């Protein structure tokens, strides 16, 4: 067998290859690679701001509505702008109040873009933290996170308020992954105060909290979640509570067919019909119930075992419940994905709700790697077709459904078998 002579040094290219291989595959180097991805994407985001024109869509409306608030208007039904009335909870108003002051009354678009660039990088860093905490995801998967053209556009070229909800929701997921449940609920409450879409996490969260905190603990977190909404909306609730609640938490809102990304392959009449809306709601509820009953509590012997144990001693968490970080993240991301799959309509900015969760979700299926990548790039393709087409909408729905289907037959409780060892009792 050939043995190198003493003093032989490995070629530089071979050392570089070993280093790259370690970064891409060795879990010990996950955060090193993640840091490089964050820095690289920060540079890319600045280049996008520098060379790609900004497109005005809703920013002027946000600022116009904020000006009405600053003039003393507290009736939500009278706060409107160029693209329509205000339809978000009051956290949206408070955030844009701060942005109003930081951007010269909303006139300094470059300053706003820099704020949203920082927000985007915060989302990326939080996502890397979530992936690292869960484990059992190849290092190289984080290289997929900066590849979304649409997501960069949503943040730094469009300045949508969905970005704030997404960052707060991801921060909440990371807090839950570390079992900082009170912090997680406070953050999710802040996300919900910006946009109602944060409610998509709630079904999965109730399962996680019930298994980790028991019945009384779960009810406490619901109270905290409601309290954050009251605190955020207090300036409006004290003056015109009915108009505030009706407009900011409206569940019967009608969407415009021309903006739908996910249902272009059905007719406009079907899209606007009540039976279609009820069918989507039924599908949403049925899928969540199926996961809750048959997938999210298998390790403990089934949902009824967990529920029975929790009800017998409501002050304690149910016996033998395994709540790993991986489990927590998988259940929360799956709950969000199911809601997106059955959404009445998805607009382009809604991609921020789950874009950075998709690689993690794909790796909770048992599909071959090539199939996972095809699904991810198919979803990215669909979100970049404007206006949406029959094909792009069909691709999006099929890919989202394939991920839910893959999780069902894959790893619905995560891949890590070890329970979280630290249960905080704040």
DAVENCOR-V745978 format. One record per residue. N is the residue number from 1. RES is the residue in three letters. SS is DSSP state (helix for helix, strand for strand, loop for the rest). Layout:
n & res & ss
N & RES & SS
N & RES & SS
This chain:
n & res & ss
1 & UNK & loop
2 & UNK & loop
3 & UNK & loop
4 & UNK & loop
5 & UNK & loop
6 & UNK & loop
7 & UNK & loop
8 & UNK & loop
9 & UNK & loop
10 & UNK & loop
11 & UNK & loop
12 & UNK & helix
13 & UNK & helix
14 & UNK & helix
15 & UNK & helix
16 & UNK & helix
17 & UNK & helix
18 & UNK & helix
19 & UNK & helix
20 & UNK & helix
21 & UNK & helix
22 & UNK & helix
23 & UNK & helix
24 & UNK & helix
25 & UNK & helix
26 & UNK & loop
27 & UNK & helix
28 & UNK & helix
29 & UNK & helix
30 & UNK & helix
31 & UNK & helix
32 & UNK & helix
33 & UNK & helix
34 & UNK & helix
35 & UNK & helix
36 & UNK & helix
37 & UNK & helix
38 & UNK & helix
39 & UNK & helix
40 & UNK & helix
41 & UNK & helix
42 & UNK & helix
43 & UNK & helix
44 & UNK & helix
45 & UNK & helix
46 & UNK & helix
47 & UNK & helix
48 & UNK & helix
49 & UNK & helix
50 & UNK & helix
51 & UNK & helix
52 & UNK & loop
53 & UNK & loop
54 & UNK & loop
55 & UNK & loop
56 & UNK & loop
57 & UNK & loop
58 & UNK & loop
59 & UNK & helix
60 & UNK & helix
61 & UNK & helix
62 & UNK & helix
63 & UNK & helix
64 & UNK & helix
65 & UNK & helix
66 & UNK & helix
67 & UNK & helix
68 & UNK & helix
69 & UNK & helix
70 & UNK & helix
71 & UNK & loop
72 & UNK & loop
73 & UNK & loop
74 & UNK & loop
75 & UNK & loop
76 & UNK & helix
77 & UNK & helix
78 & UNK & helix
79 & UNK & loop
80 & UNK & strand
81 & UNK & strand
82 & UNK & loop
83 & UNK & loop
84 & UNK & strand
85 & UNK & strand
86 & UNK & loop
87 & UNK & loop
88 & UNK & loop
89 & UNK & loop
90 & UNK & helix
91 & UNK & helix
92 & UNK & helix
93 & UNK & helix
94 & UNK & helix
95 & UNK & helix
96 & UNK & helix
97 & UNK & helix
98 & UNK & helix
99 & UNK & helix
100 & UNK & helix
101 & UNK & helix
102 & UNK & helix
103 & UNK & loop
104 & UNK & loop
105 & UNK & loop
106 & UNK & loop
107 & UNK & loop
108 & UNK & loop
109 & UNK & helix
110 & UNK & helix
111 & UNK & helix
112 & UNK & helix
113 & UNK & helix
114 & UNK & helix
115 & UNK & helix
116 & UNK & helix
117 & UNK & helix
118 & UNK & helix
119 & UNK & helix
120 & UNK & helix
121 & UNK & helix
122 & UNK & helix
123 & UNK & helix
124 & UNK & helix
125 & UNK & helix
126 & UNK & helix
127 & UNK & helix
128 & UNK & helix
129 & UNK & helix
130 & UNK & helix
131 & UNK & helix
132 & UNK & helix
133 & UNK & helix
134 & UNK & helix
135 & UNK & loop
136 & UNK & loop
137 & UNK & loop
138 & UNK & loop
139 & UNK & helix
140 & UNK & helix
141 & UNK & helix
142 & UNK & helix
143 & UNK & helix
144 & UNK & helix
145 & UNK & helix
146 & UNK & helix
147 & UNK & helix
148 & UNK & loop
149 & UNK & helix
150 & UNK & helix
151 & UNK & helix
152 & UNK & helix
153 & UNK & helix
154 & UNK & helix
155 & UNK & helix
156 & UNK & helix
157 & UNK & helix
158 & UNK & loop
159 & UNK & loop
160 & UNK & loop
161 & UNK & loop
162 & UNK & helix
163 & UNK & helix
164 & UNK & helix
165 & UNK & helix
166 & UNK & helix
167 & UNK & helix
168 & UNK & helix
169 & UNK & helix
170 & UNK & helix
171 & UNK & helix
172 & UNK & helix
173 & UNK & helix
174 & UNK & helix
175 & UNK & helix
176 & UNK & helix
177 & UNK & helix
178 & UNK & loop
179 & UNK & loop
180 & UNK & loop
181 & UNK & helix
182 & UNK & helix
183 & UNK & helix
184 & UNK & helix
185 & UNK & helix
186 & UNK & helix
187 & UNK & helix
188 & UNK & helix
189 & UNK & helix
190 & UNK & helix
191 & UNK & helix
192 & UNK & helix
193 & UNK & helix
194 & UNK & helix
195 & UNK & loop
196 & UNK & helix
197 & UNK & helix
198 & UNK & helix
199 & UNK & helix
200 & UNK & helix
201 & UNK & helix
202 & UNK & helix
203 & UNK & helix
204 & UNK & helix
205 & UNK & helix
206 & UNK & helix
207 & UNK & helix
208 & UNK & helix
209 & UNK & helix
210 & UNK & helix
211 & UNK & helix
212 & UNK & helix
213 & UNK & helix
214 & UNK & helix
215 & UNK & helix
216 & UNK & helix
217 & UNK & helix
218 & UNK & helix
219 & UNK & helix
220 & UNK & helix
221 & UNK & helix
222 & UNK & helix
223 & UNK & helix
224 & UNK & helix
225 & UNK & helix
226 & UNK & helix
227 & UNK & helix
228 & UNK & helix
229 & UNK & helix
230 & UNK & helix
231 & UNK & helix
232 & UNK & helix
233 & UNK & helix
234 & UNK & helix
235 & UNK & helix
236 & UNK & helix
237 & UNK & helix
238 & UNK & helix
239 & UNK & helix
240 & UNK & helix
241 & UNK & helix
242 & UNK & helix
243 & UNK & helix
244 & UNK & helix
245 & UNK & helix
246 & UNK & helix
247 & UNK & helix
248 & UNK & helix
249 & UNK & loop
250 & UNK & loop
251 & UNK & loop
252 & UNK & loop
253 & UNK & loop
254 & UNK & loop
255 & UNK & loop
256 & UNK & loop
257 & UNK & helix
258 & UNK & helix
259 & UNK & helix
260 & UNK & loop
261 & UNK & loop
262 & UNK & loop
263 & UNK & loop
264 & UNK & loop
265 & UNK & loop
266 & UNK & loop
267 & UNK & loop
268 & UNK & helix
269 & UNK & helix
270 & UNK & helix
271 & UNK & helix
272 & UNK & helix
273 & UNK & loop
274 & UNK & helix
275 & UNK & helix
276 & UNK & helix
277 & UNK & helix
278 & UNK & helix
279 & UNK & helix
280 & UNK & helix
281 & UNK & helix
282 & UNK & helix
283 & UNK & helix
284 & UNK & helix
285 & UNK & helix
286 & UNK & helix
287 & UNK & helix
288 & UNK & helix
289 & UNK & helix
290 & UNK & helix
291 & UNK & helix
292 & UNK & helix
293 & UNK & helix
294 & UNK & helix
295 & UNK & loop
296 & UNK & loop
297 & UNK & loop
298 & UNK & helix
299 & UNK & helix
300 & UNK & helix
301 & UNK & loop
302 & UNK & loop
303 & UNK & helix
304 & UNK & helix
305 & UNK & helix
306 & UNK & helix
307 & UNK & helix
308 & UNK & helix
309 & UNK & helix
310 & UNK & helix
311 & UNK & helix
312 & UNK & helix
313 & UNK & loop
314 & UNK & loop
315 & UNK & loop
316 & UNK & loop
317 & UNK & loop
318 & UNK & loop
319 & UNK & loop
320 & UNK & loop
321 & UNK & loop
322 & UNK & loop
323 & UNK & loop
324 & UNK & loop
325 & UNK & helix
326 & UNK & helix
327 & UNK & helix
328 & UNK & helix
329 & UNK & helix
330 & UNK & helix
331 & UNK & helix
332 & UNK & helix
333 & UNK & helix
334 & UNK & helix
335 & UNK & helix
336 & UNK & helix
337 & UNK & helix
338 & UNK & helix
339 & UNK & helix
340 & UNK & helix
341 & UNK & helix
342 & UNK & loop
343 & UNK & loop
344 & UNK & loop
345 & UNK & loop
346 & UNK & loop
347 & UNK & loop
348 & UNK & helix
349 & UNK & helix
350 & UNK & helix
351 & UNK & helix
352 & UNK & helix
353 & UNK & helix
354 & UNK & loop
355 & UNK & helix
356 & UNK & helix
357 & UNK & helix
358 & UNK & helix
359 & UNK & helix
360 & UNK & helix
361 & UNK & helix
362 & UNK & helix
363 & UNK & loop
364 & UNK & loop
365 & UNK & loop
366 & UNK & loop
367 & UNK & loop
368 & UNK & loop
369 & UNK & helix
370 & UNK & helix
371 & UNK & helix
372 & UNK & helix
373 & UNK & helix
374 & UNK & helix
375 & UNK & helix
376 & UNK & helix
377 & UNK & helix
378 & UNK & helix
379 & UNK & helix
380 & UNK & helix
381 & UNK & helix
382 & UNK & helix
383 & UNK & helix
384 & UNK & helix
385 & UNK & loop
386 & UNK & loop
387 & UNK & loop
388 & UNK & loop
389 & UNK & loop
390 & UNK & helix
391 & UNK & helix
392 & UNK & helix
393 & UNK & helix
394 & UNK & helix
395 & UNK & helix
396 & UNK & helix
397 & UNK & helix
398 & UNK & helix
399 & UNK & helix
400 & UNK & helix
401 & UNK & helix
402 & UNK & helix
403 & UNK & helix
404 & UNK & helix
405 & UNK & helix
406 & UNK & helix
407 & UNK & helix
408 & UNK & helix
409 & UNK & loop
410 & UNK & loop
411 & UNK & loop
412 & UNK & loop
413 & UNK & loop
414 & UNK & loop
415 & UNK & loop
416 & UNK & loop
417 & UNK & loop
418 & UNK & loop
419 & UNK & loop
420 & UNK & loop
421 & UNK & loop
422 & UNK & loop
423 & UNK & loop
424 & UNK & loop
425 & UNK & loop
426 & UNK & loop
